[in-house]
């Protein structure tokens, strides 16, 4: 006997609104920061502007991903298009790494011969940028825990906010001491922080795409609790994976005593999976075990 339980309403309907608002705010400020970076000759500011451009692309990609994910299930896409969100999250994470590489390259060349930077103009532009980034981050913060897609966009904005903080710090140091080496050094420091914060995003995205066990679920604990259900003697061929962020799926074979009703076991297993592990998409294969012969019979 086999039971299938599906729930394809994954709640992506309203999460695109914060992305659209953050995208609008970020796009408006991007042009001002590029002009400011060129006029002040600041690598930290231009690095921040480059990262902000990636924010625009990341937010736009995330927004498109949500629209695509809402497309209906088809005969060739039986899980729908929810994985597109994970692809967008992975692309956003890898884009962050490319940006960091560009920052490191530019900083390397400036360390040997740091140019003069107009510190006052740099401070003004970076301060405004910080306000913009904090605003966009607050808009996305409430949703980023629910979706890797939004988390990718959120980390872009956080990285950009760190860039603005670094640019402000570099501007203050250069204004007070005229030590222009602070500009590339702080840029490198910002890059390291971005790498650190984006690692988890890339790792989680790859884990979902490889159908790994979600980090929210302890497989050994899940197996133990299933086997503690009355009448269940063993579970095997246990597979748990995520379709997208927070949407977990399980496939399992359960060996059940022959005297126990199948429906009773299935109901308890499905309730346990939903209540304890938030798994609402389950495929359970029941196999009967004769107490005397210990032979398995699949239904």
C-alpha positions, 0 to 999 in steps of 0.5 A: 500500500502506498500513500501520497500526500502533496501540497503545492501551495508554497506561499510565494504569492506575496513575497515579491513585493518587498523585492520590487520595493527594494529594487526601486530604491537601489536603482535610484541611488546607483547612478548617484554612487557611480558618479560620486565614485568617479568624481572622488576617485575612490576605489571603496566607493566604486567597489560599493557602486559595483556591488550595488549594480549587482544588487540591482541584478540580484533583486531583479533576478529574485523578482523574476524567480518568484514570478516563474515559481508561481507558474502552474504545474505541468505534465513535464514539470510535476514539481512546478518551477520552484527550483528556479528560486534556488537557481537564482539564489545560487547565481546571486551567491556566485555573483557576489564571489565574482564581485569580490574577485574584482575588488581584490584585483583593483585593491592589489594594484592600488596598494603599491601606489594609492592615489589621492581620494577626495574624502569629503565627497566620498563621505557624503555619497557613502553615507547616503548609500548606507541609508539606502542600503539599510532601508532596502535591508529592512524591507527584505529582512522579514522575508529572507528567513523563509526563502533562499531566493530572498536571502540571496538578494538580502545578502547582496544588500547587506554586503553593499551596506558593509561597503558603505560602512567601509567607504565611510571609515576609509573616508574618515581615515583619509580625511584626518590622516591623508593615509590613502592606503586605507581605501584599498585595505578597507576594500579588501576587508569588505570583500572578505566579509562578503565572502564569509556571509555568502558562503552559507547561501551558496552551500544551502543552494547547492545542497537543495539542487543535489537533493541533500537532506535539508539542514533543518531535519535530523535524518536519524531522529526522523527515522527513530521517531517513525520506528517508534510508531505503534506497529512499525518495526522498521523504516528503510529506503528513507529519502528526504529532500527540499523542492525549494526553501522550506518545502520538504519531501519524503519517500520511505518504506515502512515495515509494519506488523501484519496485524496492524491496519495500514490506514492507522499507520499511514495517518500517524506517520503523516501526522508525525511528519507534518507536525514534528518535521514540517514535511507535507509532501510524503510518499510512504510505501507500506510493507507487511511483516509476518511475525513468524516468517519475517517475510516482507510483502509490499502493497 
